[in-house]
């Protein structure tokens, strides 16, 4: 069994406020430059910054993740060799090989993994939506049973 989920992939909910606000920022900055006869360095800064913000807010309002455009990654990878998680673009990657796992304890909305070197790793399921958390639980349980790793509930 294997689980691969790209947490940034797919569309998010649209935001009418984000769409309108993004368009307004873009139009406001463009109108500022058109209306002024003398263009100062401040105007160029204004003209370059606000349309960019407007475009970013507009794209987010349409439901597309901006983070993925700039190379950000957030994923869940659970396969027979390893458990690897990166919950958000700004979080640190958590990874452990199955042969390094001594036991796994499931507590309310989290897995506590005890490694063979007596360190612990915690996987918080509360950061995922319900469907993803359920898939993570099923996959960890299935692979742990295949590898005869002790599961405590």
C-alpha positions as CSV (number, residue, x, y, z in Angstrom):
1,X,0.0,0.0,0.0
2,X,1.2,3.5,-0.8
3,X,-0.1,7.0,-0.2
4,X,1.0,10.0,-2.2
5,X,-0.8,13.3,-1.7
6,X,0.2,16.7,-3.0
7,X,-1.4,19.1,-0.5
8,X,-1.0,22.1,-2.8
9,X,-2.5,20.5,-5.8
10,X,-6.0,21.1,-6.8
11,X,-8.2,24.1,-6.6
12,X,-9.2,25.8,-3.4
13,X,-12.5,27.6,-2.8
14,X,-13.0,30.8,-4.9
15,X,-13.2,34.1,-3.1
16,X,-15.3,36.8,-4.6
17,X,-13.7,39.4,-2.3
18,X,-10.2,38.3,-3.4
19,X,-11.1,38.5,-7.1
20,X,-12.6,42.0,-6.7
21,X,-9.9,43.3,-4.5
22,X,-7.2,42.0,-6.8
23,X,-8.8,43.7,-9.8
24,X,-9.2,47.0,-7.9
25,X,-5.6,47.1,-6.8
26,X,-4.4,46.5,-10.4
27,X,-6.8,49.2,-11.8
28,X,-5.9,51.6,-9.0
29,X,-2.2,51.4,-9.7
30,X,-2.6,51.6,-13.4
31,X,-4.9,54.6,-13.1
32,X,-2.4,56.4,-10.9
33,X,0.3,56.2,-13.5
34,X,-2.1,57.2,-16.3
35,X,-3.5,60.2,-14.4
36,X,-0.1,61.7,-13.4
37,X,1.9,63.7,-15.9
38,X,5.1,63.7,-14.0
39,X,6.3,60.2,-13.0
40,X,8.5,60.1,-9.8
41,X,10.5,57.2,-8.4
42,X,7.6,56.7,-5.9
43,X,5.2,56.3,-8.9
44,X,7.4,53.6,-10.4
45,X,7.5,51.8,-7.1
46,X,3.8,52.1,-6.7
47,X,3.2,51.0,-10.3
48,X,5.3,47.9,-10.0
49,X,4.3,46.8,-6.5
50,X,0.5,47.2,-6.4
51,X,-0.3,45.6,-9.7
52,X,1.8,42.6,-8.6
53,X,-0.1,42.4,-5.4
54,X,-3.4,42.7,-7.3
55,X,-2.5,39.8,-9.6
56,X,-1.4,37.6,-6.7
57,X,-4.6,38.3,-4.8
58,X,-6.7,37.8,-7.9
59,X,-5.1,34.4,-8.6
60,X,-5.6,33.3,-5.0
61,X,-9.2,34.5,-5.3
62,X,-9.7,32.2,-8.2
63,X,-8.6,29.3,-6.0
64,X,-5.1,28.6,-7.3
65,X,-2.3,28.2,-4.8
66,X,0.4,30.8,-5.3
67,X,2.9,28.8,-3.3
68,X,3.2,26.1,-6.0
69,X,4.1,28.8,-8.6
70,X,7.2,29.7,-6.6
71,X,8.3,26.1,-6.0
72,X,6.7,25.5,-2.6
73,X,5.9,22.0,-1.7
74,X,3.5,20.4,0.8
75,X,3.0,16.6,0.6
76,X,2.3,13.3,2.3
77,X,4.3,10.3,1.2
78,X,3.8,7.0,2.9
79,X,5.2,3.9,1.2
80,X,6.9,0.6,2.3
81,X,10.2,2.3,2.7
82,X,9.4,5.5,4.5
83,X,7.0,8.0,6.0
84,X,7.6,11.5,4.8
85,X,5.5,14.6,5.5
86,X,5.7,18.3,4.7
87,X,2.5,19.7,6.1
88,X,2.9,23.2,4.7
89,X,5.2,25.2,2.5
90,X,6.8,26.8,5.6
91,X,7.1,23.7,7.8
92,X,10.0,21.4,8.1
93,X,10.1,18.0,6.4
94,X,9.4,15.0,8.7
95,X,10.8,11.7,7.5
96,X,11.5,8.3,9.0
97,X,12.3,5.0,7.4
98,X,10.2,2.0,8.4
99,X,13.3,0.0,9.5
100,X,14.1,2.7,12.1
101,X,10.7,2.4,13.8
102,X,10.4,0.5,17.0
103,X,6.7,1.2,17.8
104,X,3.8,3.4,16.9
105,X,1.3,4.8,19.4
106,X,-2.0,6.4,18.3
107,X,-3.3,9.0,20.6
108,X,-6.1,11.5,19.9
109,X,-5.4,13.0,16.5
110,X,-1.7,12.1,16.4
111,X,0.8,9.3,15.9
112,X,3.8,9.0,18.2
113,X,6.5,7.1,16.5
114,X,9.3,5.7,18.7
115,X,12.5,5.1,16.7
116,X,15.2,2.5,17.4
117,X,17.5,5.3,18.6
118,X,15.0,6.2,21.3
119,X,13.9,9.4,19.7
120,X,10.3,10.3,19.0
121,X,8.5,11.7,16.0
122,X,5.0,13.1,16.2
123,X,2.6,13.2,13.3
124,X,-0.3,15.5,14.1
125,X,-3.3,14.6,12.1
126,X,-5.2,17.7,13.2
127,X,-3.4,19.7,10.5
128,X,-5.0,17.6,7.7
129,X,-8.6,17.6,6.6
130,X,-10.7,14.6,7.6
131,X,-10.3,12.6,4.5
132,X,-6.5,13.0,4.3
133,X,-6.2,12.1,8.1
134,X,-8.3,9.0,7.6
135,X,-6.1,7.9,4.6
136,X,-2.9,8.5,6.6
137,X,-4.3,6.4,9.5
138,X,-5.3,3.5,7.2
139,X,-2.0,3.5,5.3
140,X,0.2,3.7,8.5
141,X,-1.9,0.9,10.1
142,X,-1.7,-1.3,7.0
143,X,2.1,-1.0,6.4
144,X,2.8,-1.3,10.2
145,X,0.9,-4.6,10.3
146,X,2.8,-5.8,7.2
147,X,6.1,-5.0,8.8
148,X,5.1,-6.4,12.2
149,X,5.6,-3.1,14.0
150,X,3.9,-2.7,17.4
151,X,0.8,-0.5,17.3
152,X,-0.6,0.9,20.5
153,X,-4.0,2.5,20.7
